Amino acid sequence: MTESPGEFPYTRGIYRDMYKGRLWTMRQYAGFGSAEESNQRYRYLLSQGTTGLSVAFDLPTQMGLDPDHPLSVGEVGKAGVSIASLADMGVLFAGIPLAQISTSMTINSTAAILLAMYVLVARGQGADTQKLQGTVQNDILKEYIARGTYIYPPRPSMRIITDLFIWAGTEVPEWNTISISGYHIREAGSTAAQEVAFTLADAIAYIEAAVSAGLDVDAFAPRLSFFFNGHNNFFEEIAKYRAARRLYAHIMKDRFGAKNPKSMMLRFHTQTAGSSLTAQQPDVNVVRTTIQALAAVLGGTQSLHTNSRDEALGLPTEDAATLALRTQQVIAYESGVTAEPDPLGGSEYIERLTSGIEEKVRAYIEKIDQMGGTLAAIESGYMQREVQSAAYAHQQSVESGQTIVVGVNKFREKEGTPFAVFRVDPALEKQCAERVRELRASRDTARWRACLEELERAARSSDNLMPRIVAACENNATVGEISDTLRRVFGEYRDR
């Protein structure tokens, strides 16, 4: 190969020295129960060597519902931490200096609200928000394709995202304003090629929207980031990351005319595949996760989360989360794979796989372009059907025995000693609901109402929503109340 790591089109990595100069950020995705409980887990993980935080929010927070909403019953604090207000966010990061840590937040429909709260907490700590570092997922398009935690229709959702881009460019210029995610597309059952294709198609839509809003591509593209799934097929996964980098570099240069090399560099976080974990023989999940994490490192990831062995059964226990972190640390410090950038580059097999994935991805993107772009493809259900077909084919292969899943359809064992499973205290839901009711009773009602009225006015005009969301959060409007204000203007999306 003539191309070296750090050279366009970055197939071999976006930096010349890769991990010889700096290791990837070791994140452990965590969040459950109340802000107090999650804060304790974050502080524990930091003490064990994580180098970045990764926040999981519960479904009500993701869907713009407060913990006392009727639809929140049974879900508060279950899939992540419950955050309803700026006060909750302050508790979540109490004792954690946000000026010194990079934080990733997995949040989409309500991303603008949670980012506003995070910035306000950092400001309250005395942090220079011009230097604040982290990522907000903010990728709504993949919610329509694969995951389902959307609130508004696609087009107003895109407006919120571009407003966030514009605001963050001046307020938090070092923040990654979006993490364009193939992870959930793969979790829903896509192939590796579909994961890359639909992720890059989403990226094209976001970039087009930002350019249409008047932003210069080189002004915002260096803050775009990506999020991929680390799956089981070791060599295919390595090739997938390499192909994604090469494709993105050409898209940015050829389609959008980017001139800044940083605009052409695909920076990505990897999470090992939750869908690959099995409830049967949970200890075997450690092996799966290790293989997946190693592929991500050999593929050049900038950030990594390793799943815990017990996640097919429930939320990770502290011991399981620690072992998952140790997996990354062993790869980083004991395996020797960080000594050379793209050590498999030039392998006939790896290069053939990389080119094969690239060819499939290009065909998908061309077809999506012919359909009128990503939004049209989503609205027609095309991407959703493609993922569903791939998931169905995989499940048929497992059930027929053609695809072997150790412990599930081969090498089974009799049920052994029950595995310790972490459970959230059921009393938490009542406590969170009571806390939000107390907040409503104690705040300045006139200022709160004025902020929400100004937000609604801005939503009905073309004014940027972010300063209004920040003001509403600062005056103790809740996630649910801000979301309801926007619902009145934008409506709610219903899948066909």
C-alpha positions, 0 to 999 in steps of 0.5 A: 500500500502507498497510503500511510496512516494519517493520509487521505483518504484515511483508510489506515487511520486518521492519525499518523501514529494512532495509539503510539501517541495516544490511546483511545478513550475508554468509556463505560456506558452507564446510567440507572436509577436516580441521578445520585445512584448513577453519580456513584457509578461514574465516580467508581468507574473513574476511580477504576481507570475510565478516561471518559464518561458515557451516560445512559438515559432512561426511556422517559427522558429519551422520549421527553416525558417526566417521571410522573407522566402516566406513560413513564410508569414502569420505565423510570430509571430502568434503561438509564438514569432519570433526568427531568431537570437542571437540578437532576443534572447537577446531582448527576455530575456532582463532584465530577469536574466537567472541565477535566473530563470528556462526556458522551451522552446517548440521547436523541429526541431530547438531545438539545435539552440535555446538552443545555443542562450539561452546559449549565452545570459545567458553567455552574462549576466554573468551567470554560465552556469554550473548552468543554469536551464531549459528544451528544448523540443527537442522531434522530434519523437512525431512530426512524430507521431502527430504534424508535425513540423519536418524538417529532416528525423527521423534518422539524427534528432536523431543524432542532439538530441544525439549530444545535449545530449553529449554537454549539459552534459559538458556545461549545466549539470543541463539543462533538455536536452529533454522533451519527450512529450505525450502532443501533441499525446493526443492533436491529439486525442490519448487515455490516455493509448496511450499517455503514451505508445507512450511517453515511446516508444519514451523515449526508442528510445532516450535512446537507441540512446544515449547509442549507441552513447557511453553515460552511461545511468546514466550520462544522464538519470537524465536530461531527463524529460517528458511532459503530457497532463492534460485532463478531466477524473479526476481519469483516469488522476491521474492514468495515471501519476502514471502508467507512473512513475511506468512503467518508473522506471521499464524500466530504471532499467530492460531494461537499467540497470540504477543504479542511483535512479534519472535515474529511476524517471519520472519528468514531466511537465503538460499542461492542454488540449488545445483540450478540450477548446471550443469557445462556452461559453469560461468562462466554460473553466476555470472550465475545466482547474481547474479540469485538473490542480487539477488532475495533482497536485494530480498525482504528477506533477513537473511543470504546465501550465494552459490554458487560457479561451480564447485560443479557440478563439486566443492568451491569453489576459493578463487578461485571462493569469493572471486568469489561473495563479491564478487557480494554486495559489488557488490550491497551497495555498487554496485547502489543496491538497498539505498537503499529498503526493499522497493523493488518493493512496490506493483508490481501484478505483485509484489503479485499474485504474493505473494498467489498464493503465499500462497493456495497455501501456505494450501491446503497448510497446511490440507490438512496440518492435516486430515491430523493435522499435519506429523508425520502428513503426513511419516509418510504420505509425503504431503510427500515425494510432492508434492516428487517429483511436482514434481521429475519434472514439472520434469525432463520440462519440461527434457527436452522443451525447454519449460524452457530451461537455458542450456548444457544443452538450448540454446546448447550449446558444445563442451567447452572447456578443463577447469575447475580442480576442487578435490579433498580429499586422499585421505590425509585420511580415514586421518589423521582416523581415526587422530586419533579412535583416539588420542583414545580411547586418551588420555582418562579412560575412567571419566569418559567411560563415566560420562557416556555412561551418564548420557546413556542414563539421561536418554534413557530418562527425561524429563530434558533431554539437553543438559547430559548431551551437554555433559558427554559432549563435555567428557569427550571422547566422540565424535560417533559415541559420543554418537549410538550411545548415543541410537540404543540408546534411540531406534532408527533411522529407516528410510524406507518 
